[in-house]
């Protein structure tokens, strides 16, 4: 299941990140978004969602949320 399909308010473990872009992988890693880390969807907007990673909140777009597998 992707992060885009996740329910708001529930915590999930990231299983993998499906992207071939090394720069994007590095950026996500710097945010604390990597396999085994806990992530939660705080709220959902039309084409983006607010997620919580390590007590920080980030707004990510739909394409990125679909690349994060939980």
Secondary structure, DSSP 4 states (H G I P E B T S, - for coil): -BGGGSPBT-EEE--EE----HHHHHHHHHHT-STT-EEEEEEE-SSEEEEEETTEEEEEEHHHHHHEE-
